[in-house]
Amino acid sequence: MLFSITRRQLGIGLLALAAVATAGKLQAATLEDVKKKGVVVIGIQGDNAPWGFVDSSGKQEGIDADMGRAFAEFLGVKAEFSPLAVANRIPALTTGRVDILFATMAMLPERAKAVQYSKPYVANEITLVAAQATPINSNADMGKYVIGVPRSSTQDTQVTNNAPSGTEIRRFDDDAATIQALLSGQVQAVGANLFYPQRLNAAKPELGFEPKLHFSALYNGACTRLGDKEWNETVNKFIDQIKSNGKLAAFYAKWMKVPVPVFPDSVPGVPFTVQ
C-alpha cells in the first residue's frame, strides 16, 4: 500500500511540475501584452561590468542596461530589469520570466538552437587571463594550473575545448565570482572576456594581470524566443535605428571606450532573423 501511495504521489508531483513548466511557457508575453502592461522585462547580467551590473545606488548600469532602456523607449514602455546568473539566462527567457535578453549573449550555434538572436550590437573577445608572472604560452601550459570560468559561459566552452585533458577547471556562478577566485588564489588563471584585465588590475595592480592566450572574437546579440517573428523583427529595427542615429556609438564611447566595430552580416550557425 505504501508503494502504491508513493507512486500515486510521484505521479501527481510530475503532473504538477509539467503544469508549472507549461504555465511558464504560456506566460511568454507578446509585444501587444508588453505595450498594454507598459513594461518590458529585460534579462541582464547583474555583476559583469561594463556589460551589466548594479551600481552602489542599486541602479542597473552598463552597456546592456543602456541598450535595454533604449529598447523600452523604442517600444514606448518602461524597462524592468531582471539580473540573471550566466546559466539562468536562456531558461529565464524560454520559460517567460523575462521578455528579452540583453545579457552579454555571445553568438554561438549551440545557443541559437534554443533562442533567436538579433543582429549583433557589441563585440567581445575571449581570452585566458593570469598574472604577469604566471608562465602560460600555449594551450598545453593550461594543464599546469587550476583554471576558473563562469559556469555555462562562452569562457567555459573555450577553456574546456582548448585545455589539455586532465586540466582542473573550476566553474563559478558568474563573472564576479570567477574574478574573485583569481584574486583570492583559488585559481591561477581564468577564462575571460574583454574587460577582465581591467577589473583585476583595479583590484591588484601589482600583479599585472594580462591575456595569455586568445581563443576567439565574438559578437553579442539580443535574444528573443525561437520562432517569434514579431519580437525578432522589432528588436532588429531597434538595433538598425540606434546604429544609424548615433545612440550605439554613444553607448560604446561611454562603456567600451572604443569606436563601434564593423559588425558581420552573418555568423555561421546563428541566424539573425526568424527562418
Order of alpha helices (4+ residues) and beta strands (2+ residues): alpha-alpha-beta-beta-beta-beta-alpha-beta-alpha-beta-beta-beta-alpha-beta-alpha-beta-alpha-beta-alpha-alpha
